[in-house]
Amino acid sequence: MGAWWEDRLGLSLQFIGQSEVFFSLGQAFLVDCLLRVKLSDYLELSLGVSLWKDMQESRLGNNQKFHKIIWGVAVPF
């Protein structure tokens, strides 16, 4: 999902579920929230946060969670 305000400021939210076996219960999920500022028609700045978390323990006994800050420069196409 995403929205733009005044053609200069955008906000997007993305949710992704990952599974190990086709159509089985999800193994992990990822959520991203990004704020985008359009500098020109060909250049945008992005800043946001991301959360990635295992929903189940893996076969090797891992069950992890990560938080990160996302930033970058984008060339929209």
N, CA, C, O and CB atoms as a CASP TS submission, in Angstrom:
PFRMAT TS
TARGET T0000
AUTHOR 0000-0000-0000
METHOD Language model
MODEL 1
PARENT N/A
ATOM      1  N   MET     1       0.841  -1.168   0.000  1.00  0.00           N
ATOM      2  CA  MET     1       0.000   0.000   0.000  1.00  0.00           C
ATOM      3  C   MET     1       0.889   1.234   0.000  1.00  0.00           C
ATOM      4  O   MET     1       1.989   1.220   0.552  1.00  0.00           O
ATOM      5  CB  MET     1      -0.958  -0.004   1.210  1.00  0.00           C
ATOM      6  N   GLY     2       0.423   2.255  -0.598  1.00  0.00           N
ATOM      7  CA  GLY     2       1.182   3.490  -0.612  1.00  0.00           C
ATOM      8  C   GLY     2       0.297   4.672  -0.944  1.00  0.00           C
ATOM      9  O   GLY     2      -0.792   4.521  -1.496  1.00  0.00           O
ATOM     10  N   ALA     3       0.780   5.839  -0.602  1.00  0.00           N
ATOM     11  CA  ALA     3       0.048   7.073  -0.897  1.00  0.00           C
ATOM     12  C   ALA     3       1.051   8.201  -1.103  1.00  0.00           C
ATOM     13  O   ALA     3       2.131   8.208  -0.512  1.00  0.00           O
ATOM     14  CB  ALA     3      -0.956   7.424   0.248  1.00  0.00           C
ATOM     15  N   TRP     4       0.676   9.148  -1.947  1.00  0.00           N
ATOM     16  CA  TRP     4       1.499  10.346  -2.195  1.00  0.00           C
ATOM     17  C   TRP     4       0.697  11.578  -1.797  1.00  0.00           C
ATOM     18  O   TRP     4      -0.505  11.656  -2.055  1.00  0.00           O
ATOM     19  CB  TRP     4       1.944  10.434  -3.701  1.00  0.00           C
ATOM     20  N   TRP     5       1.367  12.539  -1.168  1.00  0.00           N
ATOM     21  CA  TRP     5       0.767  13.822  -0.810  1.00  0.00           C
ATOM     22  C   TRP     5       1.489  14.917  -1.573  1.00  0.00           C
ATOM     23  O   TRP     5       2.716  15.000  -1.540  1.00  0.00           O
ATOM     24  CB  TRP     5       0.834  14.075   0.729  1.00  0.00           C
ATOM     25  N   GLU     6       0.732  15.751  -2.255  1.00  0.00           N
ATOM     26  CA  GLU     6       1.274  16.913  -2.970  1.00  0.00           C
ATOM     27  C   GLU     6       2.345  16.527  -3.994  1.00  0.00           C
ATOM     28  O   GLU     6       3.175  17.364  -4.348  1.00  0.00           O
ATOM     29  CB  GLU     6       1.857  17.905  -1.975  1.00  0.00           C
ATOM     30  N   ASP     7       2.348  15.300  -4.471  1.00  0.00           N
ATOM     31  CA  ASP     7       3.318  14.801  -5.460  1.00  0.00           C
ATOM     32  C   ASP     7       4.770  14.918  -5.017  1.00  0.00           C
ATOM     33  O   ASP     7       5.662  14.776  -5.853  1.00  0.00           O
ATOM     34  CB  ASP     7       3.147  15.541  -6.750  1.00  0.00           C
ATOM     35  N   ARG     8       5.046  15.168  -3.748  1.00  0.00           N
ATOM     36  CA  ARG     8       6.422  15.293  -3.259  1.00  0.00           C
ATOM     37  C   ARG     8       6.739  14.345  -2.115  1.00  0.00           C
ATOM     38  O   ARG     8       7.898  13.976  -1.923  1.00  0.00           O
ATOM     39  CB  ARG     8       6.678  16.703  -2.817  1.00  0.00           C
ATOM     40  N   LEU     9       5.726  13.944  -1.351  1.00  0.00           N
ATOM     41  CA  LEU     9       5.939  13.141  -0.158  1.00  0.00           C
ATOM     42  C   LEU     9       5.094  11.873  -0.238  1.00  0.00           C
ATOM     43  O   LEU     9       3.879  11.944  -0.427  1.00  0.00           O
ATOM     44  CB  LEU     9       5.598  13.948   1.116  1.00  0.00           C
ATOM     45  N   GLY    10       5.729  10.724  -0.094  1.00  0.00           N
ATOM     46  CA  GLY    10       5.014   9.459  -0.185  1.00  0.00           C
ATOM     47  C   GLY    10       5.269   8.583   1.034  1.00  0.00           C
ATOM     48  O   GLY    10       6.303   8.697   1.691  1.00  0.00           O
ATOM     49  N   LEU    11       4.326   7.722   1.320  1.00  0.00           N
ATOM     50  CA  LEU    11       4.436   6.767   2.412  1.00  0.00           C
ATOM     51  C   LEU    11       4.000   5.409   1.880  1.00  0.00           C
ATOM     52  O   LEU    11       2.952   5.297   1.244  1.00  0.00           O
ATOM     53  CB  LEU    11       3.573   7.202   3.650  1.00  0.00           C
ATOM     54  N   SER    12       4.804   4.373   2.136  1.00  0.00           N
ATOM     55  CA  SER    12       4.424   3.039   1.680  1.00  0.00           C
ATOM     56  C   SER    12       4.592   2.035   2.806  1.00  0.00           C
ATOM     57  O   SER    12       5.478   2.164   3.651  1.00  0.00           O
ATOM     58  CB  SER    12       5.260   2.619   0.461  1.00  0.00           C
ATOM     59  N   LEU    13       3.725   1.035   2.802  1.00  0.00           N
ATOM     60  CA  LEU    13       3.731  -0.039   3.785  1.00  0.00           C
ATOM     61  C   LEU    13       3.671  -1.347   3.016  1.00  0.00           C
ATOM     62  O   LEU    13       2.840  -1.518   2.124  1.00  0.00           O
ATOM     63  CB  LEU    13       2.536   0.090   4.801  1.00  0.00           C
ATOM     64  N   GLN    14       4.552  -2.263   3.368  1.00  0.00           N
ATOM     65  CA  GLN    14       4.642  -3.532   2.665  1.00  0.00           C
ATOM     66  C   GLN    14       4.676  -4.669   3.682  1.00  0.00           C
ATOM     67  O   GLN    14       5.394  -4.583   4.679  1.00  0.00           O
ATOM     68  CB  GLN    14       5.894  -3.569   1.750  1.00  0.00           C
ATOM     69  N   PHE    15       3.918  -5.723   3.445  1.00  0.00           N
ATOM     70  CA  PHE    15       3.895  -6.896   4.302  1.00  0.00           C
ATOM     71  C   PHE    15       4.149  -8.115   3.432  1.00  0.00           C
ATOM     72  O   PHE    15       3.455  -8.325   2.437  1.00  0.00           O
ATOM     73  CB  PHE    15       2.542  -7.019   5.069  1.00  0.00           C
ATOM     74  N   ILE    16       5.145  -8.922   3.802  1.00  0.00           N
ATOM     75  CA  ILE    16       5.502 -10.110   3.030  1.00  0.00           C
ATOM     76  C   ILE    16       5.539 -11.304   3.969  1.00  0.00           C
ATOM     77  O   ILE    16       6.159 -11.239   5.030  1.00  0.00           O
ATOM     78  CB  ILE    16       6.872  -9.926   2.306  1.00  0.00           C
ATOM     79  N   GLY    17       4.885 -12.389   3.593  1.00  0.00           N
ATOM     80  CA  GLY    17       4.959 -13.645   4.334  1.00  0.00           C
ATOM     81  C   GLY    17       5.781 -14.643   3.551  1.00  0.00           C
ATOM     82  O   GLY    17       5.635 -14.754   2.334  1.00  0.00           O
ATOM     83  N   GLN    18       6.643 -15.367   4.238  1.00  0.00           N
ATOM     84  CA  GLN    18       7.528 -16.328   3.588  1.00  0.00           C
ATOM     85  C   GLN    18       7.206 -17.724   4.112  1.00  0.00           C
ATOM     86  O   GLN    18       7.007 -17.908   5.313  1.00  0.00           O
ATOM     87  CB  GLN    18       9.026 -15.970   3.834  1.00  0.00           C
ATOM     88  N   SER    19       7.158 -18.697   3.222  1.00  0.00           N
ATOM     89  CA  SER    19       6.905 -20.069   3.662  1.00  0.00           C
ATOM     90  C   SER    19       8.007 -20.978   3.147  1.00  0.00           C
ATOM     91  O   SER    19       8.645 -20.699   2.132  1.00  0.00           O
ATOM     92  CB  SER    19       5.521 -20.563   3.175  1.00  0.00           C
ATOM     93  N   GLU    20       8.214 -22.061   3.862  1.00  0.00           N
ATOM     94  CA  GLU    20       9.253 -23.017   3.503  1.00  0.00           C
ATOM     95  C   GLU    20       8.725 -24.058   2.523  1.00  0.00           C
ATOM     96  O   GLU    20       9.455 -24.531   1.652  1.00  0.00           O
ATOM     97  CB  GLU    20       9.801 -23.701   4.753  1.00  0.00           C
ATOM     98  N   VAL    21       7.470 -24.405   2.671  1.00  0.00           N
ATOM     99  CA  VAL    21       6.829 -25.404   1.824  1.00  0.00           C
ATOM    100  C   VAL    21       5.626 -24.740   1.152  1.00  0.00           C
ATOM    101  O   VAL    21       4.937 -23.933   1.776  1.00  0.00           O
ATOM    102  CB  VAL    21       6.396 -26.673   2.655  1.00  0.00           C
ATOM    103  N   PHE    22       5.379 -25.060  -0.071  1.00  0.00           N
ATOM    104  CA  PHE    22       4.311 -24.444  -0.861  1.00  0.00           C
ATOM    105  C   PHE    22       2.978 -24.501  -0.119  1.00  0.00           C
ATOM    106  O   PHE    22       2.498 -25.586   0.212  1.00  0.00           O
ATOM    107  CB  PHE    22       4.184 -25.139  -2.227  1.00  0.00           C
ATOM    108  N   PHE    23       2.374 -23.331   0.146  1.00  0.00           N
ATOM    109  CA  PHE    23       1.078 -23.162   0.803  1.00  0.00           C
ATOM    110  C   PHE    23       1.022 -23.686   2.243  1.00  0.00           C
ATOM    111  O   PHE    23      -0.067 -23.972   2.741  1.00  0.00           O
ATOM    112  CB  PHE    23       0.030 -23.848  -0.003  1.00  0.00           C
ATOM    113  N   SER    24       2.148 -23.815   2.909  1.00  0.00           N
ATOM    114  CA  SER    24       2.109 -24.231   4.314  1.00  0.00           C
ATOM    115  C   SER    24       2.042 -23.000   5.214  1.00  0.00           C
ATOM    116  O   SER    24       2.064 -21.869   4.729  1.00  0.00           O
ATOM    117  CB  SER    24       3.350 -25.099   4.670  1.00  0.00           C
ATOM    118  N   LEU    25       1.963 -23.219   6.501  1.00  0.00           N
ATOM    119  CA  LEU    25       1.967 -22.131   7.466  1.00  0.00           C
ATOM    120  C   LEU    25       3.234 -21.307   7.291  1.00  0.00           C
ATOM    121  O   LEU    25       4.313 -21.871   7.112  1.00  0.00           O
ATOM    122  CB  LEU    25       1.859 -22.671   8.912  1.00  0.00           C
ATOM    123  N   GLY    26       3.126 -20.002   7.337  1.00  0.00           N
ATOM    124  CA  GLY    26       4.264 -19.128   7.107  1.00  0.00           C
ATOM    125  C   GLY    26       5.403 -19.360   8.077  1.00  0.00           C
ATOM    126  O   GLY    26       5.182 -19.609   9.262  1.00  0.00           O
ATOM    127  N   GLN    27       6.609 -19.278   7.575  1.00  0.00           N
ATOM    128  CA  GLN    27       7.800 -19.468   8.383  1.00  0.00           C
ATOM    129  C   GLN    27       8.341 -18.142   8.927  1.00  0.00           C
ATOM    130  O   GLN    27       8.940 -18.109  10.002  1.00  0.00           O
ATOM    131  CB  GLN    27       8.868 -20.171   7.569  1.00  0.00           C
ATOM    132  N   ALA    28       8.131 -17.062   8.191  1.00  0.00           N
ATOM    133  CA  ALA    28       8.645 -15.754   8.598  1.00  0.00           C
ATOM    134  C   ALA    28       7.784 -14.663   7.978  1.00  0.00           C
ATOM    135  O   ALA    28       7.064 -14.906   7.009  1.00  0.00           O
ATOM    136  CB  ALA    28      10.135 -15.582   8.181  1.00  0.00           C
ATOM    137  N   PHE    29       7.860 -13.455   8.542  1.00  0.00           N
ATOM    138  CA  PHE    29       7.189 -12.324   7.915  1.00  0.00           C
ATOM    139  C   PHE    29       8.102 -11.105   7.955  1.00  0.00           C
ATOM    140  O   PHE    29       9.001 -11.003   8.789  1.00  0.00           O
ATOM    141  CB  PHE    29       5.843 -12.023   8.615  1.00  0.00           C
ATOM    142  N   LEU    30       7.846 -10.193   7.040  1.00  0.00           N
ATOM    143  CA  LEU    30       8.622  -8.970   6.898  1.00  0.00           C
ATOM    144  C   LEU    30       7.649  -7.811   6.742  1.00  0.00           C
ATOM    145  O   LEU    30       6.706  -7.893   5.956  1.00  0.00           O
ATOM    146  CB  LEU    30       9.605  -9.053   5.685  1.00  0.00           C
ATOM    147  N   VAL    31       7.873  -6.725   7.490  1.00  0.00           N
ATOM    148  CA  VAL    31       7.058  -5.520   7.384  1.00  0.00           C
ATOM    149  C   VAL    31       8.002  -4.347   7.147  1.00  0.00           C
ATOM    150  O   VAL    31       8.946  -4.151   7.912  1.00  0.00           O
ATOM    151  CB  VAL    31       6.179  -5.299   8.671  1.00  0.00           C
ATOM    152  N   ASP    32       7.760  -3.569   6.101  1.00  0.00           N
ATOM    153  CA  ASP    32       8.534  -2.368   5.789  1.00  0.00           C
ATOM    154  C   ASP    32       7.613  -1.162   5.787  1.00  0.00           C
ATOM    155  O   ASP    32       6.492  -1.240   5.284  1.00  0.00           O
ATOM    156  CB  ASP    32       9.255  -2.506   4.425  1.00  0.00           C
ATOM    157  N   CYS    33       8.068  -0.060   6.337  1.00  0.00           N
ATOM    158  CA  CYS    33       7.361   1.211   6.276  1.00  0.00           C
ATOM    159  C   CYS    33       8.359   2.257   5.809  1.00  0.00           C
ATOM    160  O   CYS    33       9.376   2.477   6.467  1.00  0.00           O
ATOM    161  CB  CYS    33       6.728   1.595   7.664  1.00  0.00           C
ATOM    162  N   LEU    34       8.083   2.906   4.682  1.00  0.00           N
ATOM    163  CA  LEU    34       9.020   3.849   4.064  1.00  0.00           C
ATOM    164  C   LEU    34       8.378   5.199   3.814  1.00  0.00           C
ATOM    165  O   LEU    34       7.233   5.286   3.372  1.00  0.00           O
ATOM    166  CB  LEU    34       9.552   3.287   2.757  1.00  0.00           C
ATOM    167  N   LEU    35       9.123   6.241   4.099  1.00  0.00           N
ATOM    168  CA  LEU    35       8.757   7.607   3.766  1.00  0.00           C
ATOM    169  C   LEU    35       9.631   8.011   2.585  1.00  0.00           C
ATOM    170  O   LEU    35      10.854   7.886   2.645  1.00  0.00           O
ATOM    171  CB  LEU    35       8.940   8.587   4.996  1.00  0.00           C
ATOM    172  N   ARG    36       9.010   8.491   1.516  1.00  0.00           N
ATOM    173  CA  ARG    36       9.756   8.852   0.303  1.00  0.00           C
ATOM    174  C   ARG    36       9.537  10.323  -0.015  1.00  0.00           C
ATOM    175  O   ARG    36       8.410  10.818   0.016  1.00  0.00           O
ATOM    176  CB  ARG    36       9.326   7.968  -0.901  1.00  0.00           C
ATOM    177  N   VAL    37      10.630  11.011  -0.319  1.00  0.00           N
ATOM    178  CA  VAL    37      10.589  12.425  -0.689  1.00  0.00           C
ATOM    179  C   VAL    37      11.085  12.539  -2.120  1.00  0.00           C
ATOM    180  O   VAL    37      12.212  12.151  -2.427  1.00  0.00           O
ATOM    181  CB  VAL    37      11.451  13.308   0.285  1.00  0.00           C
ATOM    182  N   LYS    38      10.240  13.072  -2.993  1.00  0.00           N
ATOM    183  CA  LYS    38      10.603  13.230  -4.400  1.00  0.00           C
ATOM    184  C   LYS    38      11.396  14.522  -4.575  1.00  0.00           C
ATOM    185  O   LYS    38      10.883  15.616  -4.341  1.00  0.00           O
ATOM    186  CB  LYS    38       9.337  13.233  -5.305  1.00  0.00           C
ATOM    187  N   LEU    39      12.664  14.379  -4.993  1.00  0.00           N
ATOM    188  CA  LEU    39      13.503  15.548  -5.245  1.00  0.00           C
ATOM    189  C   LEU    39      13.312  16.085  -6.657  1.00  0.00           C
ATOM    190  O   LEU    39      13.364  17.294  -6.883  1.00  0.00           O
ATOM    191  CB  LEU    39      14.966  15.204  -5.018  1.00  0.00           C
ATOM    192  N   SER    40      13.094  15.187  -7.594  1.00  0.00           N
ATOM    193  CA  SER    40      12.829  15.555  -8.982  1.00  0.00           C
ATOM    194  C   SER    40      12.057  14.401  -9.614  1.00  0.00           C
ATOM    195  O   SER    40      11.719  13.439  -8.925  1.00  0.00           O
ATOM    196  CB  SER    40      14.165  15.860  -9.772  1.00  0.00           C
ATOM    197  N   ASP    41      11.776  14.480 -10.900  1.00  0.00           N
ATOM    198  CA  ASP    41      11.070  13.395 -11.580  1.00  0.00           C
ATOM    199  C   ASP    41      11.902  12.119 -11.631  1.00  0.00           C
ATOM    200  O   ASP    41      11.354  11.034 -11.824  1.00  0.00           O
ATOM    201  CB  ASP    41      10.693  13.819 -12.990  1.00  0.00           C
ATOM    202  N   TYR    42      13.223  12.234 -11.459  1.00  0.00           N
ATOM    203  CA  TYR    42      14.110  11.093 -11.606  1.00  0.00           C
ATOM    204  C   TYR    42      14.885  10.735 -10.346  1.00  0.00           C
ATOM    205  O   TYR    42      15.799   9.913 -10.412  1.00  0.00           O
ATOM    206  CB  TYR    42      15.065  11.356 -12.702  1.00  0.00           C
ATOM    207  N   LEU    43      14.547  11.327  -9.193  1.00  0.00           N
ATOM    208  CA  LEU    43      15.322  11.072  -7.986  1.00  0.00           C
ATOM    209  C   LEU    43      14.451  11.188  -6.741  1.00  0.00           C
ATOM    210  O   LEU    43      13.732  12.173  -6.570  1.00  0.00           O
ATOM    211  CB  LEU    43      16.501  12.040  -7.897  1.00  0.00           C
ATOM    212  N   GLU    44      14.515  10.171  -5.865  1.00  0.00           N
ATOM    213  CA  GLU    44      13.769  10.171  -4.611  1.00  0.00           C
ATOM    214  C   GLU    44      14.684   9.747  -3.468  1.00  0.00           C
ATOM    215  O   GLU    44      15.583   8.927  -3.656  1.00  0.00           O
ATOM    216  CB  GLU    44      12.540   9.234  -4.702  1.00  0.00           C
ATOM    217  N   LEU    45      14.457  10.300  -2.301  1.00  0.00           N
ATOM    218  CA  LEU    45      15.123   9.870  -1.079  1.00  0.00           C
ATOM    219  C   LEU    45      14.148   9.019  -0.282  1.00  0.00           C
ATOM    220  O   LEU    45      12.957   9.325  -0.237  1.00  0.00           O
ATOM    221  CB  LEU    45      15.623  11.090  -0.240  1.00  0.00           C
ATOM    222  N   SER    46      14.637   7.950   0.349  1.00  0.00           N
ATOM    223  CA  SER    46      13.788   7.051   1.124  1.00  0.00           C
ATOM    224  C   SER    46      14.365   6.866   2.517  1.00  0.00           C
ATOM    225  O   SER    46      15.581   6.785   2.692  1.00  0.00           O
ATOM    226  CB  SER    46      13.639   5.692   0.417  1.00  0.00           C
ATOM    227  N   LEU    47      13.475   6.797   3.513  1.00  0.00           N
ATOM    228  CA  LEU    47      13.864   6.537   4.890  1.00  0.00           C
ATOM    229  C   LEU    47      12.738   5.738   5.533  1.00  0.00           C
ATOM    230  O   LEU    47      11.563   6.071   5.375  1.00  0.00           O
ATOM    231  CB  LEU    47      14.151   7.870   5.676  1.00  0.00           C
ATOM    232  N   GLY    48      13.099   4.681   6.258  1.00  0.00           N
ATOM    233  CA  GLY    48      12.055   3.871   6.866  1.00  0.00           C
ATOM    234  C   GLY    48      12.586   2.877   7.872  1.00  0.00           C
ATOM    235  O   GLY    48      13.762   2.892   8.234  1.00  0.00           O
ATOM    236  N   VAL    49      11.693   2.014   8.314  1.00  0.00           N
ATOM    237  CA  VAL    49      12.025   0.969   9.267  1.00  0.00           C
ATOM    238  C   VAL    49      11.512  -0.366   8.727  1.00  0.00           C
ATOM    239  O   VAL    49      10.587  -0.413   7.916  1.00  0.00           O
ATOM    240  CB  VAL    49      11.422   1.278  10.672  1.00  0.00           C
ATOM    241  N   SER    50      12.129  -1.438   9.193  1.00  0.00           N
ATOM    242  CA  SER    50      11.753  -2.773   8.766  1.00  0.00           C
ATOM    243  C   SER    50      11.800  -3.721   9.959  1.00  0.00           C
ATOM    244  O   SER    50      12.642  -3.578  10.845  1.00  0.00           O
ATOM    245  CB  SER    50      12.678  -3.269   7.635  1.00  0.00           C
ATOM    246  N   LEU    51      10.890  -4.688   9.973  1.00  0.00           N
ATOM    247  CA  LEU    51      10.860  -5.732  10.982  1.00  0.00           C
ATOM    248  C   LEU    51      10.782  -7.069  10.270  1.00  0.00           C
ATOM    249  O   LEU    51       9.933  -7.272   9.402  1.00  0.00           O
ATOM    250  CB  LEU    51       9.665  -5.544  11.964  1.00  0.00           C
ATOM    251  N   TRP    52      11.667  -7.978  10.639  1.00  0.00           N
ATOM    252  CA  TRP    52      11.645  -9.330  10.099  1.00  0.00           C
ATOM    253  C   TRP    52      11.639 -10.278  11.277  1.00  0.00           C
ATOM    254  O   TRP    52      12.458 -10.130  12.184  1.00  0.00           O
ATOM    255  CB  TRP    52      12.861  -9.603   9.147  1.00  0.00           C
ATOM    256  N   LYS    53      10.728 -11.262  11.291  1.00  0.00           N
ATOM    257  CA  LYS    53      10.594 -12.165  12.437  1.00  0.00           C
ATOM    258  C   LYS    53      10.229 -13.568  11.971  1.00  0.00           C
ATOM    259  O   LYS    53       9.369 -13.751  11.109  1.00  0.00           O
ATOM    260  CB  LYS    53       9.534 -11.640  13.421  1.00  0.00           C
ATOM    261  N   ASP    54      10.905 -14.560  12.563  1.00  0.00           N
ATOM    262  CA  ASP    54      10.529 -15.956  12.342  1.00  0.00           C
ATOM    263  C   ASP    54       9.225 -16.232  13.074  1.00  0.00           C
ATOM    264  O   ASP    54       9.055 -15.825  14.224  1.00  0.00           O
ATOM    265  CB  ASP    54      11.652 -16.928  12.820  1.00  0.00           C
ATOM    266  N   MET    55       8.300 -16.926  12.410  1.00  0.00           N
ATOM    267  CA  MET    55       7.041 -17.287  13.049  1.00  0.00           C
ATOM    268  C   MET    55       7.150 -18.633  13.758  1.00  0.00           C
ATOM    269  O   MET    55       6.416 -18.905  14.708  1.00  0.00           O
ATOM    270  CB  MET    55       5.914 -17.326  12.018  1.00  0.00           C
ATOM    271  N   GLN    56       8.057 -19.458  13.296  1.00  0.00           N
ATOM    272  CA  GLN    56       8.259 -20.772  13.881  1.00  0.00           C
ATOM    273  C   GLN    56       9.752 -21.010  14.050  1.00  0.00           C
ATOM    274  O   GLN    56      10.572 -20.329  13.434  1.00  0.00           O
ATOM    275  CB  GLN    56       7.614 -21.879  13.006  1.00  0.00           C
ATOM    276  N   GLU    57      10.092 -21.962  14.873  1.00  0.00           N
ATOM    277  CA  GLU    57      11.484 -22.356  15.023  1.00  0.00           C
ATOM    278  C   GLU    57      11.892 -23.174  13.804  1.00  0.00           C
ATOM    279  O   GLU    57      11.145 -24.045  13.358  1.00  0.00           O
ATOM    280  CB  GLU    57      11.703 -23.163  16.337  1.00  0.00           C
ATOM    281  N   SER    58      13.076 -22.895  13.266  1.00  0.00           N
ATOM    282  CA  SER    58      13.558 -23.629  12.096  1.00  0.00           C
ATOM    283  C   SER    58      14.018 -25.030  12.495  1.00  0.00           C
ATOM    284  O   SER    58      14.082 -25.362  13.679  1.00  0.00           O
ATOM    285  CB  SER    58      14.709 -22.863  11.413  1.00  0.00           C
ATOM    286  N   ARG    59      14.330 -25.829  11.508  1.00  0.00           N
ATOM    287  CA  ARG    59      14.821 -27.187  11.773  1.00  0.00           C
ATOM    288  C   ARG    59      16.123 -27.170  12.563  1.00  0.00           C
ATOM    289  O   ARG    59      16.440 -28.132  13.263  1.00  0.00           O
ATOM    290  CB  ARG    59      15.024 -27.941  10.461  1.00  0.00           C
ATOM    291  N   LEU    60      16.876 -26.082  12.454  1.00  0.00           N
ATOM    292  CA  LEU    60      18.142 -25.957  13.187  1.00  0.00           C
ATOM    293  C   LEU    60      17.959 -25.302  14.555  1.00  0.00           C
ATOM    294  O   LEU    60      18.942 -25.074  15.261  1.00  0.00           O
ATOM    295  CB  LEU    60      19.139 -25.153  12.368  1.00  0.00           C
ATOM    296  N   GLY    61      16.715 -24.995  14.942  1.00  0.00           N
ATOM    297  CA  GLY    61      16.449 -24.434  16.258  1.00  0.00           C
ATOM    298  C   GLY    61      16.524 -22.921  16.333  1.00  0.00           C
ATOM    299  O   GLY    61      16.593 -22.365  17.429  1.00  0.00           O
ATOM    300  N   ASN    62      16.512 -22.238  15.191  1.00  0.00           N
ATOM    301  CA  ASN    62      16.572 -20.773  15.176  1.00  0.00           C
ATOM    302  C   ASN    62      15.175 -20.166  15.212  1.00  0.00           C
ATOM    303  O   ASN    62      14.262 -20.653  14.545  1.00  0.00           O
ATOM    304  CB  ASN    62      17.326 -20.279  13.935  1.00  0.00           C
ATOM    305  N   ASN    63      15.015 -19.114  15.984  1.00  0.00           N
ATOM    306  CA  ASN    63      13.793 -18.309  15.997  1.00  0.00           C
ATOM    307  C   ASN    63      14.259 -16.886  16.276  1.00  0.00           C
ATOM    308  O   ASN    63      14.462 -16.510  17.430  1.00  0.00           O
ATOM    309  CB  ASN    63      12.726 -18.824  17.085  1.00  0.00           C
ATOM    310  N   GLN    64      14.428 -16.095  15.218  1.00  0.00           N
ATOM    311  CA  GLN    64      15.075 -14.800  15.336  1.00  0.00           C
ATOM    312  C   GLN    64      14.147 -13.669  14.943  1.00  0.00           C
ATOM    313  O   GLN    64      13.119 -13.871  14.297  1.00  0.00           O
ATOM    314  CB  GLN    64      16.318 -14.760  14.488  1.00  0.00           C
ATOM    315  N   LYS    65      14.549 -12.448  15.361  1.00  0.00           N
ATOM    316  CA  LYS    65      13.805 -11.234  15.029  1.00  0.00           C
ATOM    317  C   LYS    65      14.831 -10.135  14.764  1.00  0.00           C
ATOM    318  O   LYS    65      15.800  -9.996  15.511  1.00  0.00           O
ATOM    319  CB  LYS    65      12.803 -10.826  16.188  1.00  0.00           C
ATOM    320  N   PHE    66      14.620  -9.343  13.689  1.00  0.00           N
ATOM    321  CA  PHE    66      15.526  -8.264  13.331  1.00  0.00           C
ATOM    322  C   PHE    66      14.743  -6.974  13.124  1.00  0.00           C
ATOM    323  O   PHE    66      13.650  -6.991  12.558  1.00  0.00           O
ATOM    324  CB  PHE    66      16.325  -8.621  12.067  1.00  0.00           C
ATOM    325  N   HIS    67      15.293  -5.872  13.574  1.00  0.00           N
ATOM    326  CA  HIS    67      14.788  -4.530  13.285  1.00  0.00           C
ATOM    327  C   HIS    67      15.893  -3.805  12.535  1.00  0.00           C
ATOM    328  O   HIS    67      17.069  -3.991  12.848  1.00  0.00           O
ATOM    329  CB  HIS    67      14.368  -3.754  14.604  1.00  0.00           C
ATOM    330  N   LYS    68      15.547  -2.988  11.559  1.00  0.00           N
ATOM    331  CA  LYS    68      16.567  -2.212  10.869  1.00  0.00           C
ATOM    332  C   LYS    68      15.993  -0.908  10.352  1.00  0.00           C
ATOM    333  O   LYS    68      14.789  -0.769  10.136  1.00  0.00           O
ATOM    334  CB  LYS    68      17.165  -3.015   9.721  1.00  0.00           C
ATOM    335  N   ILE    69      16.893   0.042  10.161  1.00  0.00           N
ATOM    336  CA  ILE    69      16.555   1.317   9.533  1.00  0.00           C
ATOM    337  C   ILE    69      16.952   1.213   8.067  1.00  0.00           C
ATOM    338  O   ILE    69      18.055   0.779   7.736  1.00  0.00           O
ATOM    339  CB  ILE    69      17.276   2.533  10.243  1.00  0.00           C
ATOM    340  N   ILE    70      16.039   1.616   7.202  1.00  0.00           N
ATOM    341  CA  ILE    70      16.271   1.565   5.758  1.00  0.00           C
ATOM    342  C   ILE    70      16.412   2.993   5.244  1.00  0.00           C
ATOM    343  O   ILE    70      15.609   3.858   5.595  1.00  0.00           O
ATOM    344  CB  ILE    70      15.110   0.814   5.019  1.00  0.00           C
ATOM    345  N   TRP    71      17.411   3.245   4.427  1.00  0.00           N
ATOM    346  CA  TRP    71      17.552   4.562   3.811  1.00  0.00           C
ATOM    347  C   TRP    71      18.178   4.362   2.439  1.00  0.00           C
ATOM    348  O   TRP    71      18.849   3.360   2.191  1.00  0.00           O
ATOM    349  CB  TRP    71      18.417   5.532   4.699  1.00  0.00           C
ATOM    350  N   GLY    72      17.954   5.315   1.562  1.00  0.00           N
ATOM    351  CA  GLY    72      18.556   5.201   0.238  1.00  0.00           C
ATOM    352  C   GLY    72      18.065   6.256  -0.729  1.00  0.00           C
ATOM    353  O   GLY    72      17.242   7.114  -0.410  1.00  0.00           O
ATOM    354  N   VAL    73      18.608   6.149  -1.919  1.00  0.00           N
ATOM    355  CA  VAL    73      18.257   7.022  -3.025  1.00  0.00           C
ATOM    356  C   VAL    73      17.638   6.125  -4.092  1.00  0.00           C
ATOM    357  O   VAL    73      18.192   5.072  -4.408  1.00  0.00           O
ATOM    358  CB  VAL    73      19.512   7.823  -3.574  1.00  0.00           C
ATOM    359  N   ALA    74      16.508   6.524  -4.646  1.00  0.00           N
ATOM    360  CA  ALA    74      15.820   5.712  -5.644  1.00  0.00           C
ATOM    361  C   ALA    74      15.690   6.470  -6.954  1.00  0.00           C
ATOM    362  O   ALA    74      15.520   7.689  -6.970  1.00  0.00           O
ATOM    363  CB  ALA    74      14.440   5.292  -5.137  1.00  0.00           C
ATOM    364  N   VAL    75      15.772   5.736  -8.042  1.00  0.00           N
ATOM    365  CA  VAL    75      15.500   6.270  -9.370  1.00  0.00           C
ATOM    366  C   VAL    75      14.221   5.582  -9.839  1.00  0.00           C
ATOM    367  O   VAL    75      14.276   4.436 -10.285  1.00  0.00           O
ATOM    368  CB  VAL    75      16.715   6.030 -10.379  1.00  0.00           C
ATOM    369  N   PRO    76      13.057   6.258  -9.748  1.00  0.00           N
ATOM    370  CA  PRO    76      11.793   5.612 -10.120  1.00  0.00           C
ATOM    371  C   PRO    76      11.711   5.348 -11.621  1.00  0.00           C
ATOM    372  O   PRO    76      12.258   6.090 -12.437  1.00  0.00           O
ATOM    373  CB  PRO    76      10.610   6.477  -9.683  1.00  0.00           C
ATOM    374  N   PHE    77      11.015   4.274 -11.955  1.00  0.00           N
ATOM    375  CA  PHE    77      10.807   3.944 -13.366  1.00  0.00           C
ATOM    376  C   PHE    77       9.411   3.452 -13.593  1.00  0.00           C
ATOM    377  O   PHE    77       9.047   3.124 -14.722  1.00  0.00           O
ATOM    378  CB  PHE    77      11.804   2.902 -13.837  1.00  0.00           C
TER
END
